[in-house]
Amino acid sequence: MSIAEIEKTKSDLIHWIQELEDMNMLTMLEGIKDQEEKEDWDLLPEAHRRSIIRGVEQIEKGEGMSSEEFWLRLKNG
């Protein structure tokens, strides 16, 4: 991924987060941010860890989607 693509992705995420009203999603994102800062998986709430594990399992089963597909679906509703 090029520097320009990385910056675009960051900008898109910032815009998306600013518009987000789903408290569950905001809480999950905050947990991920906190975990990144502390680098300690055990500090994440159990519900967030289960959610992340489910996401990883879905990707391993081929049920995931690319970030491009995610943004297209989000944009188109």
N, CA, C and O of each residue as an XYZ file, in Angstrom:
308
protein
N       0.856     -1.165      0.000
C       0.000      0.000      0.000
C       0.910      1.240      0.000
O       1.843      1.333      0.798
N       0.635      2.160     -0.878
C       1.447      3.374     -0.983
C       1.128      4.339      0.162
O       0.115      4.198      0.848
N       2.004      5.310      0.352
C       1.784      6.319      1.387
C       0.483      7.075      1.122
O      -0.263      7.378      2.053
N       0.214      7.378     -0.145
C      -1.028      8.089     -0.494
C      -2.250      7.247     -0.144
O      -3.243      7.774      0.357
N      -2.184      5.946     -0.404
C      -3.306      5.054     -0.077
C      -3.506      4.962      1.439
O      -4.636      4.937      1.927
N      -2.402      4.912      2.168
C      -2.485      4.856      3.624
C      -3.136      6.129      4.160
O      -4.011      6.069      5.025
N      -2.710      7.270      3.648
C      -3.282      8.542      4.095
C      -4.762      8.647      3.740
O      -5.548      9.177      4.524
N      -5.152      8.144      2.560
C      -6.558      8.144      2.154
C      -7.373      7.268      3.094
O      -8.465      7.646      3.520
N      -6.838      6.100      3.412
C      -7.527      5.191      4.323
C      -7.710      5.841      5.690
O      -8.791      5.770      6.275
N      -6.659      6.472      6.196
C      -6.762      7.169      7.485
C      -7.835      8.249      7.433
O      -8.655      8.366      8.344
N      -7.824      9.025      6.377
C      -8.802     10.105      6.223
C     -10.219      9.545      6.169
O     -11.124     10.080      6.809
N     -10.415      8.472      5.409
C     -11.735      7.836      5.317
C     -12.199      7.324      6.681
O     -13.362      7.483      7.051
N     -11.276      6.708      7.422
C     -11.632      6.199      8.747
C     -11.986      7.331      9.703
O     -12.950      7.224     10.461
N     -11.222      8.403      9.672
C     -11.508      9.545     10.539
C     -12.896     10.097     10.236
O     -13.675     10.371     11.149
N     -13.201     10.257      8.957
C     -14.519     10.774      8.573
C     -15.622      9.819      9.044
O     -16.636     10.255      9.591
N     -15.423      8.549      8.834
C     -16.414      7.544      9.226
C     -16.639      7.584     10.737
O     -17.783      7.556     11.191
N     -15.566      7.649     11.515
C     -15.687      7.671     12.968
C     -16.404      8.938     13.426
O     -17.212      8.890     14.354
N     -16.117     10.067     12.786
C     -16.773     11.310     13.164
C     -18.278     11.244     12.950
O     -19.029     11.895     13.677
N     -18.729     10.481     11.977
C     -20.162     10.362     11.683
C     -20.832      9.229     12.462
O     -22.059      9.136     12.483
N     -20.045      8.377     13.097
C     -20.549      7.183     13.765
C     -21.354      7.546     15.010
O     -20.928      8.368     15.822
N     -22.530      6.917     15.147
C     -23.376      7.138     16.322
C     -23.629      5.854     17.105
O     -24.244      5.887     18.171
N     -23.163      4.733     16.586
C     -23.352      3.432     17.231
C     -22.384      3.311     18.421
O     -21.178      3.148     18.235
N     -22.927      3.393     19.633
C     -22.085      3.371     20.831
C     -21.322      2.061     20.980
O     -20.198      2.060     21.481
N     -21.916      0.939     20.553
C     -21.208     -0.334     20.628
C     -19.958     -0.304     19.756
O     -18.891     -0.754     20.173
N     -20.095      0.228     18.547
C     -18.963      0.315     17.640
C     -17.906      1.269     18.192
O     -16.710      0.981     18.145
N     -18.363      2.411     18.715
C     -17.417      3.375     19.280
C     -16.667      2.769     20.465
O     -15.461      2.969     20.608
N     -17.372      2.041     21.298
C     -16.741      1.394     22.444
C     -15.723      0.359     21.989
O     -14.633      0.261     22.553
N     -16.081     -0.417     20.963
C     -15.153     -1.410     20.439
C     -13.906     -0.734     19.872
O     -12.787     -1.175     20.134
N     -14.093      0.327     19.101
C     -12.952      1.042     18.526
C     -12.073      1.637     19.625
O     -10.846      1.611     19.530
N     -12.700      2.164     20.651
C     -11.936      2.713     21.767
C     -11.126      1.611     22.454
O      -9.980      1.827     22.848
N     -11.723      0.446     22.593
C     -11.018     -0.691     23.185
C      -9.816     -1.101     22.355
O      -8.757     -1.413     22.899
N      -9.979     -1.101     21.038
C      -8.862     -1.433     20.152
C      -7.763     -0.392     20.298
O      -6.584     -0.737     20.385
N      -8.146      0.886     20.326
C      -7.168      1.964     20.487
C      -6.424      1.802     21.803
O      -5.197      1.894     21.835
N      -7.146      1.564     22.877
C      -6.525      1.392     24.184
C      -5.595      0.191     24.187
O      -4.507      0.233     24.762
N      -6.033     -0.871     23.543
C      -5.208     -2.079     23.486
C      -3.932     -1.797     22.710
O      -2.863     -2.271     23.094
N      -4.023     -1.039     21.632
C      -2.839     -0.666     20.855
C      -1.879      0.140     21.716
O      -0.669     -0.087     21.697
N      -2.427      1.074     22.463
C      -1.588      1.923     23.296
C      -0.919      1.119     24.405
O       0.243      1.359     24.731
N      -1.635      0.181     24.977
C      -1.104     -0.590     26.099
C      -0.479     -1.896     25.643
O       0.266     -2.528     26.392
N      -0.782     -2.304     24.408
C      -0.291     -3.552     23.838
C      -0.539     -4.742     24.771
O       0.344     -5.568     25.002
N      -1.767     -4.804     25.299
C      -2.096     -5.880     26.208
C      -3.501     -6.390     25.916
O      -4.491     -5.760     26.288
N      -3.575     -7.525     25.254
C      -4.838     -8.147     24.860
C      -5.776     -8.302     26.041
O      -6.986     -8.126     25.903
N      -5.232     -8.628     27.190
C      -6.062     -8.892     28.364
C      -6.779     -7.661     28.888
O      -7.713     -7.784     29.680
N      -6.360     -6.473     28.460
C      -7.029     -5.262     28.919
C      -8.320     -4.981     28.149
O      -9.139     -4.168     28.577
N      -8.497     -5.660     27.010
C      -9.743     -5.484     26.257
C     -10.886     -6.161     27.002
O     -10.704     -7.230     27.584
N     -12.057     -5.545     26.983
C     -13.216     -6.227     27.580
C     -13.479     -7.553     26.860
O     -13.229     -7.683     25.662
N     -13.975     -8.505     27.592
C     -14.221     -9.847     27.040
C     -15.083     -9.797     25.776
O     -14.810    -10.518     24.817
N     -16.107     -8.965     25.764
C     -16.987     -8.881     24.590
C     -16.202     -8.431     23.356
O     -16.468     -8.906     22.252
N     -15.257     -7.537     23.525
C     -14.463     -7.063     22.397
C     -13.510     -8.150     21.908
O     -13.311     -8.318     20.705
N     -12.927     -8.882     22.848
C     -12.034     -9.979     22.445
C     -12.804    -11.029     21.653
O     -12.321    -11.531     20.638
N     -14.018    -11.360     22.128
C     -14.833    -12.354     21.398
C     -15.169    -11.838     20.005
O     -15.136    -12.600     19.038
N     -15.490    -10.562     19.894
C     -15.821     -9.975     18.601
C     -14.633    -10.044     17.649
O     -14.790    -10.384     16.476
N     -13.464     -9.726     18.146
C     -12.257     -9.787     17.315
C     -11.973    -11.221     16.895
O     -11.644    -11.473     15.736
N     -12.096    -12.154     17.815
C     -11.856    -13.564     17.499
C     -12.843    -14.042     16.441
O     -12.463    -14.754     15.512
N     -14.126    -13.648     16.579
C     -15.126    -14.024     15.562
C     -14.730    -13.457     14.203
O     -14.856    -14.139     13.187
N     -14.255    -12.221     14.178
C     -13.830    -11.601     12.924
C     -12.672    -12.339     12.293
O     -12.661    -12.561     11.082
N     -11.700    -12.722     13.096
C     -10.550    -13.476     12.584
C     -11.008    -14.825     12.051
O     -10.559    -15.257     10.990
N     -11.895    -15.492     12.774
C     -12.420    -16.786     12.314
C     -13.153    -16.636     10.990
O     -13.014    -17.484     10.108
N     -13.932    -15.567     10.838
C     -14.646    -15.340      9.577
C     -13.651    -15.144      8.434
O     -13.845    -15.686      7.345
N     -12.606    -14.388      8.668
C     -11.596    -14.171      7.630
C     -10.933    -15.487      7.263
O     -10.716    -15.767      6.084
N     -10.609    -16.302      8.270
C      -9.978    -17.592      8.007
C     -10.882    -18.512      7.185
O     -10.391    -19.356      6.437
N     -12.188    -18.354      7.320
C     -13.154    -19.151      6.554
C     -13.432    -18.537      5.188
O     -14.232    -19.072      4.419
N     -12.782    -17.424      4.882
C     -13.012    -16.758      3.605
C     -14.280    -15.927      3.587
O     -14.777    -15.584      2.514
N     -14.805    -15.601      4.740
C     -16.049    -14.848      4.824
C     -15.812    -13.341      4.937
O     -16.765    -12.568      5.037
N     -14.576    -12.935      4.923
C     -14.268    -11.518      5.054
C     -14.405    -10.788      3.734
O     -14.772    -11.374      2.716
N     -14.105     -9.501      3.766
C     -14.145     -8.696      2.553
C     -12.977     -7.725      2.590
O     -12.454     -7.398      3.655
N     -12.583     -7.277      1.427
C     -11.495     -6.315      1.350
C     -11.970     -4.968      1.889
O     -13.171     -4.709      1.971
N     -11.019     -4.120      2.252
C     -11.398     -2.795      2.737
C     -12.102     -2.010      1.634
O     -12.998     -1.212      1.910
N     -11.697     -2.238      0.381
C     -12.350     -1.553     -0.749
C     -13.818     -1.954     -0.834
O     -14.690     -1.103     -1.008
N     -14.088     -3.247     -0.712
C     -15.475     -3.726     -0.753
C     -16.263     -3.178      0.439
O     -17.423     -2.795      0.288
N     -15.644     -3.138      1.620
C     -16.295     -2.597      2.806
C     -16.721     -1.158      2.564
O     -17.871     -0.798      2.820
N     -15.796     -0.323      2.066
C     -16.097      1.093      1.861
C     -17.158      1.279      0.789
O     -17.997      2.171      0.906
N     -17.138      0.449     -0.262
C     -18.176      0.546     -1.293
C     -19.541      0.213     -0.722
O     -20.523      0.904     -0.995
N     -19.602     -0.854      0.077
C     -20.885     -1.231      0.692
C     -21.357     -0.149      1.650
O     -22.542      0.180      1.681
N     -20.441      0.404      2.429
C     -20.801      1.454      3.371
C     -21.316      2.686      2.625
O     -22.305      3.295      3.031
N     -20.655      3.038      1.559
C     -21.037      4.223      0.770
C     -22.400      4.018      0.100
O     -23.216      4.938      0.039
N     -22.635      2.808     -0.398
C     -23.867      2.538     -1.146
C     -25.007      2.057     -0.259
O     -26.102      1.786     -0.753
N     -24.772      1.951      0.998
C     -25.845      1.564      1.922
C     -25.979      0.136      1.998
O     -26.834     -0.365      2.728
